[in-house]
Structures are given as C-alpha cells and as structure tokens.
Amino acid sequence: MSQPNEPTNLGHARVCSIADALELVGERWSLLILRELGFGVRRFTDIQINTGTPRETLAQRLRKLEEAGVIERHRYSERPPRDEYFLTAAGEELGPVLAGLRTWGERHATPLVRKVG
C-alpha cells in the first residue's frame, strides 16, 4: 500500500497506522468478538458460544479491547459478579471495516459449499 509521498523505509519497520490497528484488533478472536457486540450480543457466555473462543482467550481479548478503548464493560450482577460488554464510539467505527471483511469473505474466502447451502 505504498503512497506516492511515502518512500520505502529500508532497514527499518515502517511506521504504519494499519499495523497499529492490527495490533489492537487484527486477530481472529478479537474481530469475532467485535462482530458479536455489533450484533447486540453482550454477555461473556453468549459471545463464547457464538464465536467458539476458548474461555481464557475470550477473557484476555475482552481485557485487551477494553484497555484499548474499543469496548467497555458494565456490571449487571454483583452476586455473582457478571458483566456485559458494549462497543465504544471507537468500536462502533469498526463497523464498516467488519462489513468490508464480510463482503470480501463472501466473494473470495467462503467455500462454495457454504455459498450454495
């Protein structure tokens, strides 16, 4: 994705906002979590079931997304402690990115069997 005014950076990693964004959300489980939150799924167990994310991985990704300001957590029960998760404004801005990934996936990545069935 070279831009006319961006020379190559030989010998050094290029400073890149794409790389920075991928560091925060560019991993399978994080993107699937964001998909579920975009669909209105809020609770840990429901997110886990819908994504297939291993429990510990889901907890780690939710913490990372919260620390990055992409999602926020709201307590809905004290005993036992239970939380719901919501997209922040920054998380909502990822909607078009996810829609673009879905469109691309439908065109280029989804196996023919799934397209027909």
C-alpha distances in whole Angstrom, upper triangle without the diagonal:
4,6,10,12,10,11,11,13,15,18,17,14,12,13,10,12,10,12,15,15,15,18,20,19,17,20,22,25,24,22,25,27,25,26,30,30,28,31,34,34,36,38,37,39,37,34,35,36,34,31,33,32,34,36,35,31,32,34,31,28,30,31,27,26,29,29,25,27,25,29,32,35,39,42,44,47,48,51,49,46,43,40,38,34,32,29,29,27,24,24,25,22,20,22,19,17,20,21,17,17,21,20,18,20,23,21,20,21,25,27,30,33,31,30,34,36
4,7,8,6,8,8,11,13,16,15,14,11,12,11,13,12,14,16,17,17,20,22,22,20,23,25,28,27,25,29,31,28,29,33,33,31,34,37,38,39,41,40,42,41,37,38,40,37,34,36,35,37,39,38,34,35,36,34,31,33,33,30,29,32,31,27,29,28,31,35,38,41,45,47,49,51,53,52,48,46,43,41,37,35,31,31,29,26,27,28,24,23,25,22,20,23,24,21,21,25,24,21,24,27,25,23,25,28,31,33,36,35,34,37,39
4,5,5,8,10,12,15,18,17,16,12,13,12,13,13,15,17,18,19,21,23,23,22,25,28,30,28,27,30,32,29,30,34,34,32,35,37,38,39,42,41,43,42,38,40,42,39,36,38,37,39,41,40,36,36,38,35,32,34,34,31,30,32,31,28,29,28,32,35,38,42,45,47,50,52,54,53,49,47,43,41,37,35,32,31,28,25,27,27,24,23,25,22,21,24,25,21,22,26,25,23,26,28,26,26,27,31,33,35,38,37,36,39,41
4,6,8,10,13,16,19,19,18,15,16,15,17,17,19,21,22,23,25,27,27,26,29,31,34,32,31,34,36,33,34,38,37,35,38,41,42,43,45,45,47,46,42,43,45,43,40,42,41,43,45,44,40,40,42,39,36,38,38,34,33,36,35,31,32,31,35,38,42,45,49,51,54,55,58,56,53,50,47,45,41,39,35,34,32,29,30,31,27,27,29,26,24,27,28,25,26,29,28,26,29,31,29,28,30,34,36,38,42,40,39,42,44
4,6,10,12,15,18,17,17,13,14,14,16,17,18,20,21,23,24,26,27,26,29,32,35,32,31,35,36,33,35,38,38,36,39,41,42,43,45,45,47,46,42,44,46,43,41,43,41,43,45,43,40,40,41,38,36,37,37,33,32,35,33,30,31,31,34,37,41,44,48,50,53,54,57,56,52,50,46,44,41,38,35,33,31,28,30,31,27,27,29,27,25,28,29,26,27,31,30,28,31,34,32,31,33,36,39,41,44,42,41,45,47
4,7,9,12,15,14,13,10,10,11,13,14,15,17,19,20,21,24,25,23,26,29,32,30,29,32,34,31,33,36,36,34,38,40,41,41,43,42,45,44,40,41,44,41,38,40,38,40,42,40,37,37,38,35,33,35,35,31,30,32,31,28,29,29,32,36,39,42,46,48,51,52,55,53,50,48,44,42,39,37,33,32,30,27,28,29,26,25,28,26,24,27,28,25,26,30,29,27,29,32,31,30,31,34,37,39,42,41,40,43,45
4,6,9,12,12,12,10,12,13,16,16,17,19,21,22,23,25,27,25,28,31,34,32,31,35,36,34,35,39,39,37,41,43,43,44,46,45,47,46,42,43,45,43,40,42,40,42,43,42,38,39,40,37,35,37,36,33,32,35,33,30,32,31,35,38,42,45,48,51,53,54,57,55,52,50,47,45,41,40,36,35,33,30,31,33,29,28,31,29,26,30,31,28,28,32,31,29,31,34,33,31,32,36,38,41,44,42,42,45,47
4,6,9,9,10,8,11,12,15,16,15,18,20,20,21,24,25,23,26,29,32,30,30,33,35,33,34,38,38,37,40,42,43,43,45,43,46,45,41,42,44,42,38,40,38,40,41,40,36,37,38,35,33,35,35,31,31,34,32,29,31,31,35,38,41,44,48,50,53,54,56,54,51,49,46,44,41,39,36,35,34,30,31,33,30,28,31,29,26,29,31,28,27,31,31,28,30,33,32,30,31,34,36,39,42,41,40,44,46
4,6,6,7,6,9,11,15,16,15,17,20,20,20,23,25,23,25,29,31,30,29,33,34,33,35,38,38,37,40,42,42,42,44,42,45,44,41,41,43,41,38,39,37,39,40,38,35,36,37,33,32,34,33,30,30,33,30,28,30,30,34,37,40,43,46,49,51,52,54,53,49,47,44,43,40,38,35,34,33,30,31,33,30,28,31,30,27,30,32,29,28,32,32,30,31,35,33,31,32,35,38,40,43,42,42,45,47
4,6,8,9,12,14,18,18,17,19,22,22,22,25,27,25,27,30,33,31,31,35,36,35,37,40,40,40,43,45,45,45,46,44,46,46,42,42,45,43,40,41,38,39,41,39,36,37,38,35,33,36,35,32,32,35,33,30,33,33,36,39,42,46,49,51,53,54,56,54,51,49,47,46,42,41,38,37,36,33,34,36,33,31,34,33,30,32,34,31,30,34,34,31,33,36,35,32,33,36,38,41,44,43,43,46,48
4,7,9,12,15,19,19,17,19,22,22,21,25,26,25,26,30,32,31,31,35,36,35,37,40,40,40,43,45,44,44,45,43,45,46,42,42,44,43,39,40,37,38,40,37,34,36,37,33,32,35,34,30,31,34,32,29,32,33,36,39,41,45,48,51,52,53,55,53,50,48,46,45,41,41,38,37,37,33,34,36,34,32,35,34,31,33,35,33,31,35,36,33,34,37,36,34,34,37,39,42,45,44,44,47,49
4,6,9,12,15,16,14,16,19,19,18,21,23,22,24,27,29,28,28,32,33,32,34,37,37,37,40,42,41,41,42,40,43,43,39,39,42,40,37,37,35,36,37,35,32,33,34,30,29,32,31,27,28,30,28,26,29,29,32,35,38,42,44,47,49,49,51,50,46,45,42,41,38,37,35,34,33,29,30,33,30,29,32,31,28,30,33,30,29,33,34,31,32,36,35,33,32,36,38,41,43,42,42,46,47
4,6,9,12,13,10,12,15,15,14,18,20,18,20,24,26,24,25,28,29,28,30,33,33,33,36,38,38,37,38,37,39,39,35,35,38,36,33,34,31,32,34,32,28,30,31,27,26,28,27,24,25,27,25,22,26,26,29,32,34,38,41,44,46,46,48,46,43,42,39,38,35,34,31,30,30,26,27,29,27,25,28,28,24,27,29,27,26,29,30,28,29,32,32,30,29,33,35,38,40,39,39,43,44
4,6,10,10,9,11,14,14,14,17,19,17,20,24,26,24,24,28,29,27,29,32,32,32,35,37,37,37,38,37,39,39,35,35,38,36,33,34,32,33,35,33,29,30,31,28,26,28,28,24,24,27,25,22,24,24,28,31,34,37,40,43,45,46,48,47,43,42,39,37,34,33,30,29,28,24,25,27,25,23,26,25,22,25,27,25,24,28,29,26,27,31,30,28,28,32,34,37,40,38,38,42,43
4,7,9,8,8,12,13,13,15,17,17,19,23,25,23,23,27,27,25,28,31,30,30,33,34,35,34,36,35,37,37,33,34,37,35,32,34,31,32,34,31,28,29,30,26,24,26,25,22,22,24,22,19,21,22,25,28,31,35,38,41,43,44,46,44,41,39,36,35,31,30,27,26,25,21,23,25,22,21,25,24,21,24,26,24,24,27,28,26,28,31,31,29,29,32,35,38,40,39,38,42,43
4,5,5,6,9,10,11,13,15,14,17,20,22,20,20,24,24,22,24,28,27,26,30,31,32,32,33,32,35,34,31,32,34,32,29,31,29,31,32,30,27,27,28,25,22,24,24,20,20,22,21,17,20,19,23,26,29,33,36,38,41,42,44,43,39,37,34,33,29,28,24,23,22,18,20,22,19,18,21,20,17,20,22,20,20,24,25,23,24,28,27,26,26,29,32,35,37,35,35,39,40
4,5,5,6,8,10,11,12,12,16,19,21,18,17,21,22,19,22,25,24,23,27,28,29,29,31,30,32,32,28,29,32,30,27,29,27,29,30,28,25,25,26,23,20,22,22,18,17,19,18,15,16,16,20,23,26,29,33,35,38,39,42,40,37,34,31,29,26,24,21,20,18,15,16,18,15,14,18,17,14,17,20,18,18,22,23,21,23,26,26,25,25,28,31,34,36,34,34,37,38
4,5,5,6,9,10,10,9,13,16,18,16,15,19,20,18,19,23,22,21,25,27,27,27,29,28,31,30,26,27,30,27,24,27,25,27,28,27,23,23,25,22,19,21,21,18,17,20,19,15,17,16,19,23,26,29,33,35,38,39,41,40,36,34,31,29,25,24,20,20,19,15,16,18,15,13,16,15,12,15,17,15,15,18,19,18,19,23,23,21,21,24,27,30,32,30,30,34,35
4,5,5,6,9,10,9,12,15,17,15,15,19,20,18,20,23,23,23,26,28,28,28,29,28,30,30,26,27,29,27,24,26,23,25,27,25,22,22,23,20,18,20,20,16,16,19,18,15,17,16,20,23,26,30,32,35,37,38,41,39,35,33,30,29,25,24,21,21,21,17,17,20,17,15,18,18,15,17,20,18,17,20,22,20,21,24,25,23,22,25,28,31,33,31,31,35,36
4,5,5,7,9,9,12,16,17,14,15,19,19,17,20,23,22,22,25,26,26,26,28,26,29,29,25,26,29,27,24,26,23,25,26,24,21,21,22,19,16,18,18,14,13,16,15,11,14,14,17,20,23,27,30,32,35,36,38,36,33,31,28,27,23,22,19,18,18,14,15,18,16,14,18,18,15,17,20,19,18,21,23,22,23,26,27,25,25,27,30,33,35,33,33,37,37
4,5,5,6,7,10,14,15,12,12,15,16,14,16,19,18,18,21,23,23,23,25,24,26,26,22,23,26,24,21,23,21,23,24,23,19,19,20,17,15,16,16,13,12,14,14,10,12,11,15,18,21,24,28,30,33,34,36,35,31,29,26,24,20,19,16,16,15,11,12,14,12,10,14,14,11,13,16,15,15,18,20,19,20,23,24,23,22,24,28,31,32,30,30,34,34
4,5,5,4,7,11,12,10,10,14,15,13,16,18,18,19,22,23,23,23,24,23,25,25,21,22,24,22,19,21,19,21,22,21,17,17,19,16,13,15,16,13,12,15,15,12,14,13,16,19,22,26,28,31,33,34,36,34,31,29,26,24,21,20,17,18,18,14,14,16,15,12,15,15,12,13,16,15,14,17,19,17,18,21,22,21,20,22,25,28,30,28,28,32,32
4,6,6,8,12,13,10,12,15,15,15,17,20,19,20,23,24,24,23,24,22,25,25,21,22,25,23,20,21,19,20,21,19,16,16,17,14,12,14,14,10,11,14,13,10,13,13,15,18,21,25,27,30,32,33,35,33,30,28,25,24,20,20,18,18,19,15,14,18,16,14,18,18,15,16,19,19,17,20,22,21,21,25,26,24,23,25,28,31,33,30,31,35,35
4,6,8,11,11,8,10,13,13,12,15,17,16,17,20,21,21,20,21,20,22,22,19,19,22,21,18,20,17,19,19,18,15,14,15,12,10,11,11,8,7,10,10,7,10,9,12,15,17,21,24,26,28,29,32,30,27,25,22,20,17,16,14,14,15,12,11,14,14,12,15,16,14,14,18,18,16,19,22,21,21,24,26,25,23,25,28,31,32,30,31,34,34
4,6,8,9,6,6,10,10,9,11,14,14,14,17,18,18,18,19,18,20,20,16,17,20,18,15,17,15,17,18,17,14,13,15,13,9,11,12,9,8,11,12,9,11,9,11,15,17,21,23,26,28,29,31,29,26,24,21,19,16,15,13,14,15,11,10,13,12,9,12,14,11,11,15,15,13,15,18,18,17,21,22,21,20,21,25,28,29,26,27,31,30
4,7,9,7,7,10,11,11,13,15,16,16,19,21,20,21,22,20,22,22,18,18,21,19,15,17,15,17,19,18,15,15,17,14,11,14,15,12,11,15,15,13,15,13,15,18,21,24,27,29,31,33,34,32,29,27,24,22,19,19,16,17,18,15,13,15,15,11,14,14,11,11,14,14,11,14,17,16,15,19,20,19,17,19,22,25,27,24,25,29,29
4,6,6,6,9,10,11,12,15,16,17,19,20,19,20,20,18,20,19,16,16,18,16,13,14,12,14,16,15,12,12,14,12,9,12,14,12,11,15,16,14,16,14,16,19,20,24,26,28,30,31,33,30,28,25,23,21,18,19,17,19,20,17,15,17,17,14,16,17,13,12,16,16,13,15,18,17,15,19,21,19,17,18,21,24,25,23,24,28,27
4,6,5,6,9,10,11,13,14,15,17,19,17,18,19,17,18,17,13,13,15,13,10,11,9,12,15,15,11,11,14,13,10,13,15,14,13,17,18,17,18,16,16,20,21,24,26,27,29,31,32,30,27,25,22,21,18,19,17,20,21,18,16,18,18,14,15,17,14,12,15,15,12,13,16,15,13,16,19,17,14,15,18,21,22,19,21,25,24
4,5,5,6,9,10,11,12,14,15,17,15,15,15,13,14,14,10,10,12,11,7,9,6,9,11,12,8,7,11,10,7,10,12,11,11,14,16,15,17,14,14,17,18,21,22,24,25,27,28,26,24,21,19,17,15,16,15,18,20,18,15,17,18,15,16,18,15,13,16,17,14,15,19,18,16,19,21,20,17,18,20,24,24,21,23,26,25
4,5,5,6,9,10,11,12,14,15,14,14,15,13,15,15,11,12,14,13,10,12,9,12,13,13,10,8,11,10,6,8,11,9,8,11,13,12,13,10,11,14,15,19,21,23,25,26,28,26,23,20,18,16,13,14,12,15,16,14,11,14,15,12,13,16,13,11,15,16,14,15,18,18,17,20,22,21,19,20,22,26,26,23,25,28,27
4,5,5,6,9,10,10,12,14,14,15,16,15,17,15,12,13,15,12,10,12,11,14,16,16,13,11,14,13,10,11,14,12,10,14,16,14,15,11,12,16,17,20,23,24,26,29,30,28,25,22,20,17,14,14,12,15,16,14,11,12,13,9,10,12,10,8,11,12,10,11,15,15,13,16,19,18,16,17,20,23,24,21,22,25,24
4,5,5,6,9,10,11,13,11,13,14,13,14,12,9,10,11,9,6,9,9,12,14,15,12,10,13,14,10,11,15,14,12,15,18,16,17,13,13,16,17,20,22,23,25,27,28,26,24,21,18,16,14,14,13,16,18,16,13,14,15,12,12,14,12,9,12,14,11,11,15,15,14,16,19,18,16,16,19,22,22,18,20,23,22
4,5,5,6,9,10,11,9,10,11,10,12,10,7,8,11,9,7,10,9,12,12,14,11,8,11,11,8,8,12,12,9,12,15,14,14,11,10,13,13,16,18,19,21,24,25,23,21,17,15,12,10,11,10,13,16,14,11,13,15,12,12,15,14,11,14,16,14,14,18,19,17,19,22,22,20,19,22,25,25,22,23,26,25
4,5,5,6,9,10,10,10,12,12,15,13,10,12,14,12,10,14,12,16,16,17,14,12,14,14,10,10,13,12,9,11,14,13,13,9,9,12,13,16,19,20,23,25,27,25,22,19,16,13,10,9,8,11,12,11,8,9,11,8,9,12,11,8,11,14,12,13,16,17,16,18,21,21,20,20,23,26,26,23,23,27,26
4,6,5,6,9,9,11,13,14,15,12,9,12,13,10,9,13,13,16,17,19,16,13,16,17,13,13,16,16,13,15,18,17,16,12,12,15,16,18,21,21,24,27,28,27,24,21,18,15,12,11,10,13,15,14,10,10,12,9,8,11,10,7,9,12,11,10,14,15,14,15,18,19,17,17,20,23,23,19,20,23,22
4,5,5,6,5,8,10,11,12,9,6,10,10,7,8,11,12,15,15,17,15,12,15,16,13,12,16,16,13,15,18,18,17,13,12,14,15,16,18,18,21,24,25,23,21,18,15,12,10,10,10,14,16,16,12,12,15,12,11,14,14,11,13,16,14,13,17,18,17,18,21,22,20,19,22,24,24,20,21,24,23
4,5,5,5,6,9,10,13,10,8,12,13,11,11,15,14,17,17,18,16,13,15,16,13,11,14,15,12,13,16,16,14,11,9,11,12,13,16,16,19,22,24,22,20,16,13,10,7,6,7,10,13,13,9,9,13,11,10,14,14,12,14,17,16,15,19,20,19,21,24,25,23,22,25,28,27,24,25,28,26
4,5,7,9,13,14,16,13,11,15,16,13,13,17,17,20,20,22,19,16,18,19,16,14,17,17,14,15,18,17,15,12,11,13,15,16,19,19,22,25,27,26,23,20,17,13,11,9,7,11,12,12,9,8,11,9,7,11,12,9,11,14,14,13,16,18,18,18,21,23,21,21,24,26,26,23,23,26,25
4,6,9,12,14,15,11,10,14,14,11,12,16,17,20,20,22,20,17,19,21,18,16,20,20,17,18,21,20,19,15,14,16,16,17,20,19,22,25,27,25,24,20,17,14,12,11,11,14,15,16,13,11,14,13,10,13,14,12,12,16,15,14,16,19,18,18,21,23,22,20,23,25,25,21,21,24,23
4,6,9,12,13,10,10,14,14,12,14,17,17,20,20,22,20,17,18,20,18,15,19,20,16,17,20,20,18,15,13,14,14,14,16,16,19,22,24,22,21,17,14,11,9,8,9,13,15,16,13,12,15,14,13,16,17,15,15,19,19,17,20,23,22,22,25,27,25,24,27,29,28,24,25,28,26
4,6,9,10,7,6,10,11,9,11,14,14,17,16,19,18,14,15,18,16,13,17,18,16,16,20,20,18,15,13,13,13,13,15,14,17,20,21,20,18,14,12,9,8,9,11,14,17,18,14,14,17,16,15,18,19,16,17,20,19,18,21,23,22,22,26,27,25,24,26,28,27,24,25,27,25
4,7,9,7,7,11,12,11,13,15,15,17,15,17,17,13,13,16,14,11,14,16,14,14,17,18,16,14,11,11,9,10,11,11,13,17,18,17,15,11,8,5,5,7,9,13,16,17,14,14,18,17,16,20,20,18,19,23,22,21,24,26,25,26,29,30,28,27,29,32,31,27,29,31,29
4,6,5,6,9,10,11,12,14,13,15,13,15,15,11,12,15,14,11,14,16,15,14,18,19,18,16,13,12,10,10,10,10,12,15,15,14,12,8,7,5,7,9,13,16,19,20,16,17,21,20,19,23,23,20,22,25,24,23,26,28,26,27,31,31,29,28,30,33,31,28,30,32,30
4,6,5,6,9,10,11,12,10,11,9,11,12,8,8,12,11,9,12,15,14,14,17,18,18,16,13,13,11,12,12,12,13,15,16,13,12,9,8,7,8,11,14,17,20,20,17,19,22,20,20,24,23,20,23,26,24,23,27,28,26,27,31,31,28,27,29,32,31,28,30,32,30
4,5,5,6,9,10,10,10,11,9,12,13,10,11,14,14,12,15,18,17,17,20,22,22,20,17,17,14,15,15,14,14,17,17,14,13,10,10,10,11,14,17,20,24,24,20,22,25,23,22,26,25,22,24,27,25,24,27,29,26,27,31,31,28,26,28,31,29,26,29,31,28
4,5,5,6,8,10,11,12,11,15,14,11,13,16,15,13,17,19,17,18,21,22,21,19,16,17,15,16,16,15,16,19,19,17,16,13,12,10,11,13,16,19,22,22,19,20,23,21,20,23,23,19,21,24,22,21,24,26,24,24,28,28,26,24,26,28,27,24,26,28,25
4,6,5,6,8,8,11,10,13,12,8,11,13,12,10,14,15,14,15,18,19,19,16,13,15,14,15,16,16,17,20,21,18,17,14,12,10,10,12,13,17,20,20,16,17,20,18,17,20,20,16,19,21,19,18,22,23,21,22,26,26,23,22,24,27,26,22,24,27,25
4,6,5,5,5,7,7,10,10,7,10,12,11,11,14,16,15,17,20,20,21,18,16,17,16,17,18,18,19,21,21,18,17,14,14,13,12,15,17,20,23,22,19,20,23,20,20,23,22,19,21,23,21,20,24,24,22,23,27,26,23,22,24,27,25,22,25,27,25
4,6,5,7,9,10,13,13,11,13,16,15,15,18,20,19,20,23,24,24,21,19,20,19,20,20,20,20,23,23,20,19,16,16,15,15,17,19,22,25,25,21,22,25,22,21,24,23,20,21,24,21,20,23,24,22,22,26,26,23,21,23,25,23,20,23,25,22
4,6,8,11,12,15,14,12,15,17,15,15,18,19,18,20,23,23,23,20,18,19,19,20,21,21,22,25,25,23,22,18,17,15,15,16,17,21,23,23,19,19,22,19,18,21,20,16,18,20,18,16,20,21,18,19,23,23,20,18,20,22,21,18,20,22,20
4,5,9,11,13,11,9,13,14,12,13,17,17,16,18,21,21,21,18,17,19,19,21,22,22,23,26,26,24,22,19,18,16,15,16,17,20,22,21,18,19,21,18,17,20,18,15,17,19,16,15,19,19,17,18,21,21,18,17,19,22,21,18,20,23,21
4,6,9,12,10,9,13,14,13,14,17,18,18,20,22,23,23,21,19,21,20,23,23,23,24,26,26,24,23,20,19,18,17,19,20,23,26,24,21,22,24,21,21,23,21,18,20,22,19,18,22,22,19,20,23,23,19,18,19,22,21,18,21,24,21
4,6,8,6,6,9,11,10,11,14,15,15,17,19,20,21,18,17,19,18,21,21,22,23,25,25,22,21,18,17,17,16,18,18,21,24,23,19,21,23,20,20,23,21,18,21,22,19,19,23,23,20,22,25,24,21,20,22,25,24,21,24,27,25
4,6,5,6,9,10,10,12,14,15,16,18,20,21,22,21,19,20,19,22,22,23,23,24,24,21,20,18,18,18,17,20,21,24,27,25,22,24,26,23,24,26,24,21,24,26,23,23,26,26,23,25,28,27,24,23,24,28,27,24,27,30,28
4,5,5,6,9,10,11,13,14,15,17,18,20,21,20,18,18,17,19,19,20,20,21,20,18,16,15,15,15,15,18,20,23,26,25,22,24,26,24,25,27,26,23,26,28,25,25,28,29,26,28,31,30,27,26,28,31,30,27,30,32,30
4,5,5,6,9,10,11,12,14,15,17,18,20,19,18,18,17,19,19,21,21,21,21,19,17,16,16,17,16,19,20,23,26,24,22,25,26,24,25,28,26,24,27,28,26,26,30,30,27,30,32,31,28,28,29,33,32,30,32,35,33
4,5,5,6,9,10,10,12,14,15,16,18,17,16,17,17,20,20,22,23,23,24,21,19,18,17,17,16,18,19,21,24,22,19,22,24,21,22,25,23,20,24,25,22,23,26,26,24,26,29,28,25,25,27,30,30,27,30,32,31
4,5,5,6,9,10,10,12,14,15,16,15,13,14,14,16,17,19,20,21,21,19,17,15,13,13,12,15,16,18,21,20,17,19,21,19,20,23,21,19,22,24,21,21,25,25,23,25,28,27,24,24,26,30,29,26,29,31,30
4,6,5,6,9,10,11,12,14,16,15,13,13,12,15,15,17,18,18,19,17,14,13,12,12,12,15,16,18,21,20,17,20,22,20,22,25,23,21,25,26,24,24,28,28,26,29,32,31,28,28,30,34,33,30,32,35,33
4,6,5,6,9,10,11,12,14,14,13,14,13,17,18,20,21,21,22,20,17,16,15,15,14,16,16,18,21,19,17,20,22,20,22,24,22,21,24,26,23,24,28,28,26,29,31,30,27,28,30,34,33,31,33,36,34
4,5,5,6,8,10,10,12,11,11,12,13,16,18,20,21,22,24,22,19,17,15,14,12,14,14,15,18,16,14,17,18,16,18,21,18,17,21,22,20,21,24,24,23,25,28,27,24,25,28,31,31,28,30,33,32
4,5,5,6,9,10,11,9,8,9,9,12,14,16,18,19,21,19,16,14,11,11,8,10,11,13,16,15,12,15,17,16,17,21,19,17,21,23,21,22,25,25,24,27,29,29,26,27,29,33,32,29,31,34,33
4,6,5,6,9,10,10,9,9,9,13,14,17,19,19,21,19,16,14,12,13,11,13,13,14,17,15,14,17,19,18,20,23,21,20,24,25,23,25,28,28,27,30,32,32,29,30,33,36,36,33,35,38,36
4,5,5,6,9,9,9,11,12,16,18,21,22,23,25,23,20,18,15,15,13,14,13,14,16,14,13,16,17,16,18,21,19,18,22,23,21,23,26,26,25,28,31,30,27,28,31,35,35,32,34,37,36
4,6,5,6,5,6,8,10,14,17,19,21,22,25,23,20,18,15,14,10,11,9,10,13,11,9,13,14,12,15,18,16,15,19,20,19,21,24,24,23,26,28,28,26,27,30,33,34,30,32,35,34
4,5,5,6,5,5,7,11,14,17,19,20,22,21,17,16,12,12,9,9,9,9,12,11,10,13,15,14,17,20,19,18,22,23,22,24,27,27,27,29,32,31,29,30,33,36,37,33,35,38,37
4,5,8,8,9,10,14,16,20,22,22,24,23,20,18,15,15,13,13,12,12,14,12,12,16,17,16,19,22,20,20,24,25,24,26,29,29,29,31,34,33,31,32,35,39,39,36,37,41,40
4,6,8,10,12,16,19,22,24,25,27,26,23,21,18,17,14,13,11,10,12,9,10,13,14,13,17,19,17,18,21,22,21,23,26,26,26,29,31,30,29,30,33,37,37,34,35,39,38
4,6,7,10,14,17,20,22,23,26,25,22,20,16,15,12,11,9,7,9,7,8,11,12,12,15,18,17,17,21,22,22,23,26,27,27,29,31,31,30,31,34,37,38,35,35,39,38
4,7,10,14,17,20,22,24,27,25,22,19,16,14,10,9,6,5,7,5,4,8,9,9,12,15,14,14,17,18,18,20,22,23,23,26,28,28,27,27,31,34,34,31,32,35,34
4,7,10,13,16,19,20,23,22,18,16,12,10,7,5,4,5,8,8,6,9,11,11,13,16,16,15,18,20,20,21,24,25,24,26,29,29,28,28,31,34,34,31,32,35,34
4,7,10,13,16,17,20,19,16,13,10,8,6,5,6,6,10,11,9,12,14,15,16,20,19,19,21,24,23,24,27,28,28,30,33,33,31,31,35,37,37,34,35,38,37
4,7,10,12,13,16,16,12,10,6,6,5,6,9,10,14,14,13,15,18,18,19,22,22,21,24,26,26,26,29,30,30,31,34,35,33,33,36,38,38,35,36,39,37
4,6,9,11,14,14,11,9,5,5,6,8,11,12,15,17,15,17,20,20,21,25,25,24,26,29,28,28,32,33,32,34,37,37,35,35,38,41,40,36,38,40,39
4,6,7,10,10,7,6,4,6,9,11,15,16,19,21,19,20,24,24,24,28,28,27,29,32,31,31,34,36,35,36,39,40,38,37,40,42,42,38,40,42,40
4,7,10,10,8,6,6,7,10,12,16,17,21,23,21,22,25,25,25,29,30,28,30,33,32,31,35,37,35,36,40,40,38,37,40,42,41,38,39,41,39
4,6,6,5,5,7,9,13,16,19,21,24,26,24,25,29,29,29,32,33,31,33,36,35,34,38,39,38,39,42,43,40,39,42,44,43,39,41,43,41
4,5,4,7,9,12,15,18,22,23,26,28,26,27,31,31,31,35,35,33,35,38,37,37,40,42,40,42,45,45,43,42,44,47,46,42,44,46,44
3,5,8,11,14,18,21,24,26,29,31,29,30,34,33,33,37,37,35,37,40,39,38,42,43,41,43,46,46,44,43,45,47,46,43,45,47,44
4,6,10,13,16,20,23,25,29,30,27,29,32,32,32,36,36,33,36,39,37,36,40,41,39,41,44,44,41,40,42,45,43,40,42,45,42
4,7,11,13,17,20,22,25,26,24,26,29,29,29,33,33,31,33,36,35,34,38,39,37,39,42,42,40,39,41,44,42,39,41,44,41
4,7,10,14,17,19,23,24,21,23,26,26,26,30,29,27,30,33,31,31,34,36,34,35,39,39,36,35,38,40,39,36,38,40,38
4,7,10,13,15,19,20,18,19,23,22,23,26,26,24,27,29,28,28,32,33,32,33,36,37,34,33,36,39,38,34,36,39,36
4,7,10,13,16,17,15,16,20,19,19,23,23,21,23,26,25,25,28,30,29,30,33,34,32,31,34,36,35,32,33,36,34
4,7,10,13,14,11,13,16,16,16,20,20,18,20,23,22,22,26,27,26,28,31,31,29,29,32,34,34,30,31,34,33
4,6,10,11,9,9,13,13,13,17,17,16,18,21,21,21,24,26,25,26,29,30,29,28,31,34,34,30,31,34,32
4,7,7,5,6,9,9,10,14,14,13,16,18,18,19,21,23,23,25,27,28,27,27,30,33,33,29,30,33,32
4,5,5,6,9,10,11,15,15,15,17,20,20,21,23,25,25,27,29,30,29,30,33,36,36,33,33,36,35
4,5,5,6,9,10,13,14,15,17,18,20,21,23,24,25,27,29,30,29,30,33,36,37,33,33,36,36
4,5,5,7,10,12,12,13,15,17,18,19,21,22,23,25,27,28,27,28,32,34,35,32,32,35,35
4,5,5,8,11,10,11,13,15,15,17,19,20,21,23,25,25,24,25,29,31,32,29,29,32,32
4,5,6,9,10,10,12,14,15,16,18,20,20,22,24,25,24,25,29,31,32,28,28,31,31
4,5,7,8,10,11,12,14,15,17,18,20,21,23,24,24,25,29,31,32,29,28,32,32
4,6,5,6,9,10,11,12,14,15,16,18,20,21,20,21,25,27,29,26,25,29,29
4,5,5,6,9,10,11,12,14,15,16,18,20,19,20,24,26,27,24,23,26,26
4,5,5,6,9,10,10,12,14,15,16,18,18,19,23,25,26,23,22,26,26
4,5,5,6,9,10,11,12,14,15,16,16,18,21,24,25,22,22,25,26
4,5,5,6,9,10,10,12,14,15,14,15,19,21,23,19,19,23,23
4,5,5,6,9,10,11,12,14,14,15,18,20,22,18,17,21,21
4,5,5,6,8,10,11,12,13,14,18,19,22,19,18,21,22
4,5,5,6,8,10,10,10,11,15,17,19,17,16,20,21
4,5,5,6,9,10,9,10,13,15,17,14,13,17,17
4,5,5,6,9,10,10,14,15,17,14,13,16,18
4,5,5,6,7,9,13,14,17,15,13,17,19
4,5,5,5,6,9,12,14,12,11,15,16
4,6,6,5,9,10,12,10,8,12,13
4,6,7,10,10,13,12,9,13,15
4,6,8,10,13,12,11,14,16
4,6,9,11,10,10,14,15
4,6,8,7,7,10,11
4,5,6,7,9,10
4,5,5,6,9
4,5,5,6
4,6,5
4,6
4
